[in-house]
Amino acid sequence: MKEKLEVIFRRVLEDEELVIRDDMTASDVESWDSLAHINLILQIENEFGVKFNITEIQGLRCVGDIINLLHRKGVS
């Protein structure tokens, strides 16, 4: 799962060298602004076949939060 996430992050944030970490936040990546965040969420939902509700999205503060949410949605 983490490898797929990294591909999504690299594509959306337009950084082929990006290596994601569980503690990585938007403040760690210059191109990770609010629009990029929405695009990340949409791409993650499409890739993993899940839907996040607004409360879940608001709780996403770092990559680790995204991974934990995907696990809760049954993605492994």
Backbone as CSV, one residue per row, in Angstrom:
resi,resn,N_x,N_y,N_z,CA_x,CA_y,CA_z,C_x,C_y,C_z
1,MET,0.809,-1.191,0.000,0.000,0.000,0.000,0.862,1.268,0.000
2,LYS,1.910,1.259,0.792,2.739,2.463,0.908,3.403,2.810,-0.423
3,GLU,3.760,1.784,-1.198,4.370,2.035,-2.501,3.375,2.712,-3.438
4,LYS,2.115,2.244,-3.416,1.075,2.866,-4.243,0.840,4.308,-3.806
5,LEU,0.822,4.528,-2.500,0.655,5.891,-1.989,1.780,6.800,-2.456
6,GLU,2.993,6.286,-2.423,4.139,7.099,-2.832,4.014,7.493,-4.305
7,VAL,3.557,6.581,-5.134,3.345,6.890,-6.556,2.318,8.014,-6.697
8,ILE,1.234,7.920,-5.941,0.196,8.955,-5.986,0.769,10.301,-5.531
9,PHE,1.476,10.307,-4.417,2.069,11.550,-3.911,3.041,12.141,-4.926
10,ARG,3.864,11.312,-5.519,4.825,11.814,-6.515,4.109,12.434,-7.709
11,ARG,3.047,11.774,-8.167,2.314,12.271,-9.332,1.598,13.582,-8.999
12,VAL,0.848,13.601,-7.911,0.054,14.784,-7.566,0.945,15.964,-7.192
13,LEU,2.001,15.698,-6.441,2.879,16.783,-5.987,4.001,17.088,-6.979
14,GLU,3.990,16.355,-8.097,4.943,16.582,-9.188,6.392,16.561,-8.706
15,ASP,6.719,15.495,-7.974,8.077,15.326,-7.450,8.436,13.841,-7.506
16,GLU,9.131,13.450,-8.556,9.471,12.040,-8.770,10.472,11.498,-7.750
17,GLU,11.106,12.363,-6.995,12.090,11.943,-5.999,11.495,11.855,-4.586
18,LEU,10.241,12.239,-4.444,9.608,12.292,-3.129,9.551,10.909,-2.483
19,VAL,9.974,10.849,-1.232,9.877,9.631,-0.433,8.973,9.963,0.750
20,ILE,7.834,9.266,0.830,6.902,9.584,1.909,7.326,8.900,3.204
21,ARG,7.000,9.573,4.322,7.229,9.048,5.670,5.922,9.161,6.431
22,ASP,5.732,8.312,7.399,4.495,8.344,8.185,4.264,9.703,8.840
23,ASP,5.321,10.366,9.253,5.170,11.644,9.952,5.197,12.855,9.017
24,MET,5.248,12.627,7.713,5.317,13.731,6.748,3.976,14.466,6.680
25,THR,4.047,15.793,6.734,2.850,16.634,6.661,2.977,17.591,5.475
26,ALA,1.905,18.318,5.230,1.904,19.285,4.135,3.007,20.329,4.307
27,SER,3.333,20.672,5.530,4.374,21.685,5.752,5.765,21.171,5.370
28,ASP,5.906,19.859,5.188,7.190,19.282,4.791,7.425,19.322,3.282
29,VAL,6.360,19.567,2.511,6.454,19.517,1.051,5.873,20.804,0.485
30,GLU,6.701,21.579,-0.189,6.293,22.897,-0.674,5.052,22.847,-1.560
31,SER,4.951,21.834,-2.413,3.837,21.774,-3.363,2.558,21.173,-2.778
32,TRP,2.582,20.770,-1.500,1.408,20.167,-0.869,0.555,21.268,-0.249
33,ASP,-0.226,21.937,-1.108,-1.129,22.976,-0.641,-2.546,22.412,-0.549
34,SER,-3.522,23.261,-0.307,-4.893,22.778,-0.105,-5.466,22.124,-1.358
35,LEU,-5.171,22.656,-2.524,-5.643,22.047,-3.768,-4.978,20.692,-3.986
36,ALA,-3.696,20.609,-3.745,-2.982,19.330,-3.876,-3.551,18.320,-2.879
37,HIS,-3.930,18.772,-1.691,-4.492,17.870,-0.688,-5.791,17.243,-1.204
38,ILE,-6.638,18.060,-1.803,-7.886,17.550,-2.377,-7.582,16.548,-3.485
39,ASN,-6.634,16.874,-4.341,-6.250,15.961,-5.419,-5.674,14.653,-4.875
40,LEU,-4.890,14.743,-3.809,-4.362,13.526,-3.173,-5.503,12.641,-2.683
41,ILE,-6.459,13.245,-2.008,-7.596,12.488,-1.473,-8.358,11.812,-2.607
42,LEU,-8.651,12.551,-3.666,-9.385,11.989,-4.802,-8.624,10.843,-5.451
43,GLN,-7.333,11.017,-5.649,-6.519,9.968,-6.267,-6.426,8.731,-5.378
44,ILE,-6.306,8.944,-4.077,-6.239,7.821,-3.129,-7.564,7.066,-3.133
45,GLU,-8.673,7.800,-3.110,-9.979,7.146,-3.161,-10.115,6.312,-4.435
46,ASN,-9.735,6.874,-5.561,-9.828,6.152,-6.835,-8.926,4.926,-6.863
47,GLU,-7.701,5.087,-6.426,-6.719,3.984,-6.485,-7.124,2.811,-5.595
48,PHE,-7.619,3.114,-4.411,-7.911,2.059,-3.444,-9.398,1.695,-3.371
49,GLY,-10.244,2.355,-4.172,-11.654,2.029,-4.215,-12.391,2.285,-2.909
50,VAL,-12.036,3.380,-2.247,-12.674,3.755,-0.983,-13.250,5.157,-1.104
51,LYS,-14.096,5.509,-0.157,-14.623,6.870,-0.050,-14.414,7.342,1.376
52,PHE,-13.927,8.568,1.510,-13.732,9.172,2.813,-14.846,10.189,3.051
53,ASN,-15.343,10.249,4.274,-16.311,11.301,4.582,-15.554,12.538,5.059
54,ILE,-16.275,13.632,5.189,-15.639,14.912,5.514,-14.929,14.879,6.866
55,THR,-15.496,14.191,7.830,-14.867,14.091,9.148,-13.541,13.345,9.056
56,GLU,-13.523,12.284,8.274,-12.279,11.524,8.093,-11.222,12.381,7.411
57,ILE,-11.623,13.120,6.389,-10.677,13.967,5.648,-10.111,15.050,6.556
58,GLN,-10.966,15.636,7.380,-10.507,16.693,8.287,-9.512,16.172,9.310
59,GLY,-9.536,14.883,9.602,-8.623,14.299,10.578,-7.279,13.888,10.015
60,LEU,-7.083,14.079,8.707,-5.825,13.665,8.079,-4.782,14.758,8.221
61,ARG,-3.805,14.515,9.077,-2.756,15.508,9.347,-1.400,15.124,8.757
62,CYS,-1.209,13.824,8.524,0.079,13.348,8.024,-0.133,12.071,7.207
63,VAL,0.893,11.616,6.565,0.819,10.394,5.751,0.390,9.210,6.616
64,GLY,0.878,9.132,7.825,0.511,8.041,8.723,-0.990,8.002,8.993
65,ASP,-1.618,9.180,9.080,-3.069,9.237,9.267,-3.790,8.646,8.055
66,ILE,-3.276,8.925,6.869,-3.868,8.379,5.645,-3.739,6.859,5.643
67,ILE,-2.569,6.369,5.991,-2.340,4.921,6.032,-3.266,4.268,7.053
68,ASN,-3.389,4.851,8.232,-4.272,4.298,9.272,-5.728,4.297,8.814
69,LEU,-6.152,5.355,8.151,-7.524,5.418,7.662,-7.766,4.345,6.597
70,LEU,-6.807,4.168,5.717,-6.951,3.122,4.699,-7.056,1.743,5.350
71,HIS,-6.269,1.499,6.393,-6.364,0.238,7.126,-7.755,0.062,7.727
72,ARG,-8.289,1.136,8.314,-9.635,1.080,8.900,-10.687,0.798,7.829
73,LYS,-10.408,1.202,6.589,-11.335,0.970,5.479,-11.148,-0.428,4.879
74,GLY,-10.222,-1.201,5.433,-10.015,-2.566,4.966,-8.967,-2.738,3.889
75,VAL,-8.213,-1.666,3.609,-7.145,-1.741,2.613,-5.889,-2.244,3.298
76,SER,-5.210,-3.183,2.655,-3.953,-3.692,3.253,-2.802,-3.534,2.283
